[in-house]
Each structure stands twice: as C-alpha cells, then as structure tokens.
Amino acid sequence: MRLYVDGVLQTTVTGPVGPRAAPPYLRIGSIQTGASAGYLTGSIDDVQIFNRVFAPEEITKLMNHAPVIDPIPNATILAGRTLVVTNSALDPDTPAQTLSWSLASPPTGVTINGSSGLLTWRRPFHRRPTPTW
C-alpha cells in the first residue's frame, strides 16, 4: 500500500494478505469504528476511487489538471492598427498554480504580458515602393 498526499508519496507498507472476513465498509479518514486515535487529524479535500492500481509516475497526473483557457475570439486587424486581446484562464487545482502567458512563435510586433495575458499587436504598415520610370 502506498499513501500519497498532494501527489507526494508519504509512506509504503505491506498490508495483510488473504481473504477478508470483515464487512466491506469503506472508511475514508478513519481506521475502523471505535479505534482509539484511529481518525485522521486534518481535512480531506479530494478523494478519487479507481478500479486499477496506478504507477507512481501516474499519481502526479491525477493531481495536476490542465488549466482551463477561455476561448479567444477571431479578430481582423488592418495594417497600421493595434489589436488588443485579453486572455484569461483558471487552474482547477487546489491550491491553484500561478499561470503565466507566453507566445511560441509570434509575428513581428506582437507582445504578451506574462502575468495578465494581455496580448498587443501593432501590425506594421508596409508602403509599396514608388515606381521609378
């Protein structure tokens, strides 16, 4: 048996083997009814029950869920104008992680505020060269 708290392994022990004769009661936060000091001193935030055993590297994935990013609307920008888009996202985990924004391959003139998600793009205005005769 392995006990994880917040995705971190706390302890490993070998449990009893063989058939169980006790009634099949599920107890979360206590060892058994009436056991002295058999209760968890703390609070339980999240309980998940699965029908299989997880590998240690899978435990962290159960705890850390991807942020939920609000959809970004389509926009049209004319040359020489500035486009401003406010991005937002939430982390469903408790405690929530601090999220930051970045751009992988932005076009020229695009910036994003890493903390607020505010994206600004001033599309360059390209003049056509004047033809010479």
N, C-alpha and C positions, 0 to 999 in steps of 0.2 A: 504494500500500500504506500502511496505517495501523497503527501499533503502539500498543496500549493496555496500560497496566499499572495494575491495580486500578481499571479503568474510566476512567482518565485518559489522554487522548491524549499520547503521548510524542514521536512523530515521524511525518512523512509523507514518502514518497519515491515516485518513479515507477520501477517495475520494468521489466525487459526485456519487449519485445513480440515477437510472432511465435511460430512453433511451437517446441516443446521437443524436443530430441533426446536428452537425458539420461534415464536410467532413472527411473521415477516413485517415488522413495523419499520417504517423509515423515520429516522430521527436526524434532524439537522440542528446542530448546536448542543446536543447532549449525548452522553454515552448510553445511558439507559435510565428508565424511570426510577426515581428513588435513589440513585447512586450519589453518595456524598461527594461534593466537589466535581460532579460529572457534567457540569454545564459550561459552555463557552462564555468567558468573560469578555464581551465585546459585542460588536454588531456584525450581522451578515448582510451584505449588500446585494450579492448576486449569486444565485445557485443555478447550475446547469446540470442536467442529468442526461447521459448519453448511453447508447446500447453497445458501446465498444470501448476498448482501452486506447488511450492516446499516447503517442510517443512524446518524450519530453519536449522536443522542439515544436510540437503542435500546441502545447499549453499556452504559450505566449500569444499565438494567433487567436485563441479563444478570448483572450482578454483585450487585445488591441483591435478595435474595429476601425475601418477606414472612415475618414471624415465625410460628412455629407455636404456636398458643394451645391449651392443654389445654381440653377441654370443661368447661363449667360445669354442674353438676347442677341439676335443678329443686329448688326448696325451697318450703315453705309457712311463712308466719310469721303468728303471731297478734298481734292488737293489744296493744301494751304490751311485747312481747318484742323481743329483739335477735337479728338474723340476722348471722352472720359467715361469709364465704366467702373462701377463699384461692385466688387466681387464679395461674396460672403460664404462662409462655411461654418459648420458646427461639428465638434467632436462628440460622439455619443458616449464615450467612455467616461467613467467617474473614477478619479478626477480627470477632467478634460485636459488634453495636452495643449500646449501652446502651438498654434498653427502659424505657419509663415508662407508667404507667397513668393514665387519666382517664375521666370519665363525661360523655357528651354532654348528656343531659337527665335527671338523676337525680331521683327523687321526694324529697319532703321527708324529711330525716333520714338520707339516705344519704351516706356518705363513703367515699373510697378512698385508700389510701396510694399515692402516685405511684411510689414505689420498689419496694415489696414486692407490690403488687396486692391487699393485704388490704382487703376491702370490708366495711363495717359498716353495718347499717340497723336503727335502732330505729323501728319503726312506731308512730306516735302512737296513743294510746288516746283515742278520742273518746267522751265521755259524752253520752248523749242528754239533752236538756234535760228538766227535771222539769216536767210539765204543771201549769199552774195552773188552778184551777176558779173 
